[in-house]
Amino acid sequence: MRIHAFHRLYQDRLQRSTKPFLARGSKIARCSFCHVPCEHCLCEYQPDIETAVAVMLLVSENEVFKPSNTGRLIADTVKETYVYQWHRTEPDPQMLALISDPAFFPVLVFPAQTEQDRARQLSALPKFSDGNKKPLLIFIDGSWREAKRIFRRSTYLASLPILSIEPEQLSSYLMRKASNEQYLATAEVASLVLSLCGEEKGAEALRIWFEAFKESYLLGKSRLKPVLDRPALKRWQAYQQTV
């Protein structure tokens, strides 16, 4: 299994925490990497594909501890993924340097809410090729309420171009109830954006991996009848044989 930036942020936050994070389902023994119940651990099936884009995750205060988080699935799939804890007044200097790095074309993935936001929207994403800047796809990883706050209060994001996703299908995210059913999980949004970047292999891998994660996560829900033959995981295993 590949240890990536999301895992490292989780371990760092865990070491610095003064009290346990008691989310719903906290009594379940979970793998410290994939965060599904230990008996259904997915780590051995982690994706191993190549993509030509980079990703940055800005993680809200407690999102890294939530077992239902899907941002880690992006880091599983896109090997060049940078993960930072969000701070309004003390942003990580390495994060700021990455945004201003001339080798990257940073794009903030967020739904435009105002006319000012829409003026920053991109009509198309640049394709990565020799001589072009590599797209740096920036996702805000948190609840919708947290994401809006981060979007509005981060001055270092204010000048970045925006890619606004308008999904044609409703979210399949059943692990955490959103205030609006059309708000997608972070991994679902990333799959759509990877497709727009021409990264079809990455998009398909993330979509199928998300379904396998969701299935395994829900096996820990006592109120649900478990599907023990795990068809989504079998689809993922079959996909892995083709790449």
FENVEN-V547794 format. One record per residue. N is the residue number from 1. PSI is psi in whole degrees, -180 to 180 (NA if undefined). Layout:
<<N,PSI> <N,PSI>>
This chain:
<<1,139> <2,125> <3,125> <4,-175> <5,-33> <6,-43> <7,-43> <8,-39> <9,-42> <10,-47> <11,-39> <12,-46> <13,-37> <14,-42> <15,-31> <16,-8> <17,140> <18,-11> <19,155> <20,149> <21,112> <22,78> <23,168> <24,131> <25,12> <26,-17> <27,-10> <28,134> <29,115> <30,150> <31,135> <32,-5> <33,-56> <34,-16> <35,18> <36,165> <37,138> <38,-37> <39,-12> <40,24> <41,139> <42,0> <43,-37> <44,-14> <45,9> <46,139> <47,150> <48,75> <49,168> <50,139> <51,158> <52,24> <53,164> <54,154> <55,143> <56,130> <57,124> <58,111> <59,130> <60,172> <61,-55> <62,5> <63,-35> <64,-23> <65,-15> <66,121> <67,-21> <68,-3> <69,139> <70,-3> <71,-34> <72,-26> <73,-31> <74,-45> <75,-31> <76,-37> <77,-46> <78,110> <79,-35> <80,74> <81,128> <82,138> <83,128> <84,142> <85,132> <86,135> <87,132> <88,-45> <89,-19> <90,66> <91,148> <92,126> <93,-34> <94,-36> <95,-44> <96,-39> <97,-37> <98,-42> <99,-35> <100,2> <101,124> <102,-12> <103,-14> <104,153> <105,96> <106,135> <107,126> <108,120> <109,108> <110,141> <111,127> <112,132> <113,-29> <114,172> <115,-36> <116,-40> <117,-45> <118,-27> <119,-19> <120,-1> <121,143> <122,141> <123,-26> <124,153> <125,141> <126,144> <127,139> <128,127> <129,172> <130,129> <131,-14> <132,157> <133,146> <134,130> <135,132> <136,102> <137,117> <138,121> <139,137> <140,120> <141,105> <142,-175> <143,166> <144,-41> <145,-44> <146,-42> <147,-42> <148,-41> <149,-44> <150,-43> <151,-44> <152,-28> <153,5> <154,98> <155,-29> <156,-8> <157,-11> <158,-25> <159,0> <160,146> <161,150> <162,137> <163,114> <164,119> <165,128> <166,90> <167,141> <168,-23> <169,152> <170,158> <171,145> <172,12> <173,107> <174,-3> <175,-23> <176,127> <177,123> <178,161> <179,-18> <180,126> <181,-13> <182,-6> <183,124> <184,158> <185,154> <186,-41> <187,-36> <188,-44> <189,-45> <190,-37> <191,-43> <192,-42> <193,-40> <194,-39> <195,-42> <196,-29> <197,-3> <198,8> <199,68> <200,-37> <201,-45> <202,-40> <203,-45> <204,-42> <205,-45> <206,-39> <207,-46> <208,-37> <209,-40> <210,-43> <211,-39> <212,-41> <213,-46> <214,-44> <215,-47> <216,-38> <217,-45> <218,-16> <219,-20> <220,-1> <221,110> <222,-24> <223,-8> <224,145> <225,117> <226,142> <227,91> <228,-18> <229,-8> <230,65> <231,-34> <232,-39> <233,-39> <234,-38> <235,-39> <236,-44> <237,-40> <238,-39> <239,-41> <240,-29> <241,-13> <242,-9> <243,NA>>
